[in-house]
């Protein structure tokens, strides 16, 4: 348990370090970015775990990219792969992508229960004949929701910078409409093996706090949402417990503080967007800043050591100072 408390102290130090940053100039970005899963010379199959919703780019061996979206609900799964749309059946789901009557890819549904599904994507490479199957080229909108989804401009773009730049180029009404249709912060897009809905819910839970001005009121609002008391109160609470209860308390507090640090990242993104809206800094600088912050959120989530988390925080600090410097130059100029 001594080790658990020491780990907690390290987390607390990170939190304090970030809290001491000078927010000299003054807030959203949500939003992972990798090239996406796919086949390679050494890999002929990819295993995907889906919980309600999975979206990513997917690459074939010839580097052809397809947009992949899988939805699961009540023991059913639907697949959108490029322009193809199918209801997945248990077992093999074969697809001929180039209409040569030979199977190119197999989306094997290995297990599905409720909203959880295990799917293995297998490269068939034209090795077996394609049977006529109800694989439909999606030329018509399936329903009104799909019709609206077709209007989404930014979320389907390939890179994080492209998505951020696209979103910042929309007027406020269009931004709000796009988020209403498909709300997927970049951090949550990077989450493949934990429930995305939990990540999305965490972002949505703090939206009411933006009604407060930047500063102590906004921070207090987020702390209330996260049920995070003062550092001393939370520490004393954990110290008063024993055994498994103490371990669980320390783990819960660490998670809360990690989320608070990432909210600070989010707050900086919101401030950067506000500076852009006020004409204090250009769009390109804000896009670069938000993309860098989002990359550090992913680094922070994937960190295995205290140093790795600290490095992610310090890089955000450097990026913020650089943005503030640009704003200062613009104001003086």
C-alpha positions, -999 to 999 in steps of 0.1 A, spaced: 0 0 0 30 23 5 37 19 -32 1 29 -40 4 61 -19 37 69 -35 21 66 -70 -7 88 -58 18 114 -46 34 114 -81 -1 119 -96 -7 148 -72 26 163 -82 16 162 -119 -17 178 -110 -1 206 -90 25 211 -118 -2 216 -144 -22 239 -120 7 262 -117 9 269 -155 5 306 -163 -26 309 -184 -13 343 -196 -38 350 -224 -69 340 -211 -113 275 -247 -130 230 -278 -114 206 -292 -123 172 -287 -109 151 -309 -66 101 -322 -50 100 -349 -31 72 -364 -32 59 -399 -57 33 -388 -55 -5 -388 -50 -26 -419 -32 -54 -436 6 -55 -442 31 -79 -456 33 -96 -423 -3 -94 -413 -33 -109 -430 -59 -104 -403 -69 -77 -378 -89 -83 -346 -113 -55 -336 -133 -52 -304 -165 -31 -308 -186 -17 -281 -216 2 -296 -195 21 -321 -162 18 -339 -148 41 -366 -115 42 -382 -97 42 -416 -87 7 -428 -59 0 -452 -55 -29 -476 -21 -42 -486 -21 -20 -517 -26 10 -494 -61 15 -506 -79 32 -477 -116 26 -467 -136 43 -441 -147 16 -416 -177 20 -393 -192 -7 -372 -223 -3 -349 -236 -29 -325 -269 -29 -306 -290 -56 -290 -270 -85 -304 -269 -71 -340 -240 -55 -359 -240 -34 -390 -209 -26 -411 -201 4 -433 -170 -2 -454 -164 25 -479 -196 25 -500 -206 -9 -489 -232 -15 -461 -242 -49 -447 -258 -64 -416 -232 -87 -402 -241 -124 -397 -225 -147 -372 -194 -162 -388 -181 -152 -422 -192 -121 -441 -174 -122 -474 -170 -91 -497 -159 -86 -533 -146 -51 -535 -136 -49 -571 -165 -68 -587 -143 -96 -602 -165 -123 -586 -137 -132 -562 -137 -125 -524 -113 -98 -513 -120 -95 -476 -139 -114 -448 -154 -96 -418 -158 -126 -395 -182 -120 -366 -167 -143 -340 -188 -132 -310 -216 -107 -302 -234 -102 -270 -255 -71 -265 -234 -42 -277 -200 -61 -275 -187 -78 -306 -154 -95 -316 -147 -92 -353 -117 -105 -372 -110 -89 -405 -92 -113 -429 -74 -107 -462 -88 -133 -486 -68 -119 -516 -91 -133 -544 -86 -169 -533 -122 -180 -533 -152 -173 -556 -177 -147 -544 -212 -159 -539 -241 -136 -546 -248 -120 -512 -269 -92 -500 -240 -68 -499 -254 -36 -512 -236 -6 -526 -250 22 -505 -264 44 -532 -296 53 -513 -299 66 -478 -311 39 -454 -330 62 -432 -333 98 -421 -304 94 -396 -281 81 -424 -292 110 -446 -281 134 -419 -248 116 -414 -240 121 -451 -240 158 -444 -212 155 -418 -182 173 -433 -154 169 -409 -155 137 -388 -147 114 -418 -115 132 -428 -84 112 -426 -60 131 -403 -65 149 -370 -53 182 -384 -77 180 -413 -106 173 -389 -96 201 -366 -91 226 -395 -124 216 -410 -143 220 -378 -128 254 -371 -138 265 -406 -175 260 -399 -197 287 -386 -210 282 -351 -244 269 -362 -229 243 -385 -204 233 -358 -232 226 -334 -252 207 -360 -222 185 -368 -215 178 -332 -252 169 -327 -251 145 -356 -217 128 -348 -200 138 -315 -166 121 -313 -138 140 -296 -104 132 -309 -93 116 -276 -123 92 -278 -116 84 -314 -83 70 -302 -100 47 -277 -103 12 -293 -102 -12 -263 -122 7 -237 -158 18 -241 -159 49 -262 -193 59 -247 -176 64 -214 -150 88 -229 -177 107 -248 -199 109 -217 -170 125 -198 -167 152 -224 -204 158 -225 -206 160 -187 -184 192 -186 -201 211 -213 -222 232 -189 -190 245 -173 -182 266 -203 -209 290 -192 -185 302 -166 -156 325 -175 -121 311 -177 -106 308 -142 -116 296 -108 -154 294 -114 -150 271 -144 -125 249 -126 -148 246 -96 -176 236 -119 -155 208 -134 -144 196 -100 -181 194 -90 -189 174 -121 -160 150 -114 -168 149 -77 -132 159 -69 -127 176 -36 -95 193 -24 -63 174 -26 -60 173 11 -95 161 17 -92 133 -9 -58 122 4 -71 121 40 -101 101 29 -79 74 13 -55 73 42 -84 66 66 -93 34 47 -76 0 48 -69 -29 25 -88 -32 -8 -109 -1 1 -78 20 4 -64 6 -29 -97 14 -47 -98 49 -32 -63 57 -44 -71 43 -79 -103 63 -81 -85 95 -70 -57 89 -95 -83 85 -123 -101 117 -113 -68 137 -113 -58 123 -147 -92 134 -160 -87 168 -145 -53 172 -161 -68 163 -195 -97 187 -189 -70 214 -184 -58 204 -218 -93 208 -232 -97 241 -215 -66 254 -233 -81 243 -266 -113 262 -259 -92 293 -250 -72 290 -282 -104 289 -302 -117 319 -284 -85 338 -293 -90 329 -329 -126 341 -329 -114 374 -314 -89 378 -342 -59 376 -318 -43 346 -336 -46 329 -370 -64 297 -377 -33 278 -387 -16 284 -354 -47 273 -335 -51 241 -356 -14 233 -349 -19 239 -312 -50 218 -308 -36 189 -328 -5 190 -306 -26 190 -275 -47 161 -287 -16 141 -295 -4 147 -260 -37 135 -246 -31 103 -264 5 101 -251 -8 108 -216 -34 80 -219 -9 55 -232 19 65 -207 31 37 -184 53 58 -162 52 91 -142 79 106 -164 60 98 -196 29 116 -182 50 145 -170 66 148 -205 32 150 -221 22 178 -197 54 197 -203 50 195 -241 15 210 -238 30 238 -216 56 245 -243 29 246 -270 8 269 -249 37 293 -243 43 293 -281 7 302 -288 7 330 -262 39 344 -277 23 345 -311 -7 364 -296 16 389 -279 35 395 -311 2 401 -330 -11 425 -303 22 445 -303 24 444 -341 
